[in-house]
Amino acid sequence: MMQARSLTSRTPSRDALIVLSITLAALAFRLSYMATSVVEHEIVGDIFAYASYAKNLFFHGIYSSQPFHLGAVPTEADSFRPPGYPLFLAFCMWICGGRDWILTAKLLQIFASAGTVYLSMSLARRWLGTAWVAACGLVVGFWPHEVVFASTLLSETVYGFLVILSIRLLVAARENVSPIMAGLAGLSLGVAGMFNPVILPMVVPCLYVLRGAARRRLLAPFIIAFATLPIAWQATQLDVPTREMPGRATMNLIQGAWPEYHHAWKALESDSTARATMAHIDADIQAADAGPEVLAKVLERHLAATPIRSLKWYLIQKPYLLWDWDIRLGAGDIYFLAPVKDAYAGQPIPRLTLQLLRALNPALFAFALAGVLLNARSWLMKRPTPLPLALSCVLIVCVTLVHSVFQAEPRYSIPYKPFEILVAITTLQAVVSRAMHRMDRPTRAVSPTRPC
């Protein structure tokens, strides 16, 4: 799609100042949002489950989703949710001795979110000019979902930071043939997998990037570091009695097969049809949890009932739903928790930013899709493509495929939004560059030749 931009042609001090300024502006806006936003209940839904895991782990040393009680130690652990984010919350509790852990977690998330803004521009600088790098930073820095979720106790912000950090470290390892960078990239990706296993298939393209005789010594540090913490965590849980629960993957497969699921979930308390739909879904989950053969039969029966609708759902609607705007499993719009007040409701500039970016979101999806297709074409034709751009496209395809099979909802794309923005802005840059080149050619053709 485009060649890697030479870094020697830049003005380092000016570029560094722009990147630093945008990062600090994004940090300041996130801190301001946290200080001024108010929600009625801080610990509900998925947040309550994460907090239960973290409190039971911190106070009792048991990884359990059972509601926390200081005097009641859970007798059994469970692994319904991956351990990454509960471990992060338990770490926040450890930092502050179990008090004010919510504020500590939010502050760390805000700095991680600002770090994501910086890393987005750091990647973009490998192939884009200064103005386009700044555009990437501004869009990532002020994308409303990124801002709001930095102050929401859910895994998306820290997980997203770990994913983009992994890609940046991998690029550095490849450029500098550095085993240390390769090890850090593997460590970061392994921790990201503990937050959300959806990212684990990215191990394959990462290993592909590190192939070749010159870089073979990078593979061992990457693989060892990637596996170390997940294996260590599993080792700590070997002797802990485990409570049987429906499999998370089974649940997501069944829920994801129902286009009505999100609407039924939101209307559960007020609509009898929604309650009936949720009862059917829950019955399918319970039946499918008996084993892979039963799961296959349940899915086959459900999909065969409406084959055309199911084909459209999986091939078109779910991929777009993942990158859509309105959060379905939450308060809606950009919120998981409904705010009593916040900057987007009470201040004109944030509100205008929200409205503008909401209107541009379909175009962002279209440009990102075009960018993925163009880069796939370049790869098939063996044309050189900047490594971070190629990895961004592969990541978008990878997570879209996984969520299209399981569950898709805009909240789940928040960690990957910087990659969508990078690819979309790269496509826009290519379109603008080609348009300017075409406009410039006739001018050159008719310009008079200077006399000798």
Beta strands, then each sheet from edge to edge (+ up, - down):
strand 1: 38-39
strand 2: 339-341
sheet 1: 1+ 2-
end
